[in-house]
Amino acid sequence: MKLVNDHLLGEKSGKEIGKMLNIAVKNVKRIKTMNVLRKQNSRLPLIFVSIGLLLLIPLTAMQFTNEVNWSITDFLVMGILLTGVGITCELIYRSVKSKKSRIVLYSGIILLFLLVWVELAVGIFGSVFSGS
């Protein structure tokens, strides 16, 4: 057995082997961290693609009917609202561990989004931002 160990390790001392093992462990930890970051950041492009697809709905509807009449400002405001909702939901997902708490926070964000959207569209509260 000693011959096999001597052959595999060569003339390395115990300290050198320990250093090599420490480097290997650090590299494994670094790879795990990179994989976690990659998984977390993989949802952001999906959020932005979803926002773009949602904004294509009124754009497409405008091509077929006069009932939908959005200006560039409408698209910008809705894009900002959807981006805010998407990023807020992502932050909630990353920071809140309890599933019940997440559901409550998601529901609140969606309710707030819907209230702002309706207010901008038709003005149910009569604010200065209400639609005409």
LINUR-V879020 format. One line per field, one symbol per residue. psi: psi as a letter, one per 40 degrees, with the letter a starting at -180 (. if undefined). A space follows every 50 residues. Layout:
psi->???
//
This chain:
psi->ddddddddebfiidddddddddddddddddddddddddddeedddddddd ddddeddddddddeiedhghiddddddddddddddddddddddddhdhdd dddddddddddddddddddddefdefieeii.
//
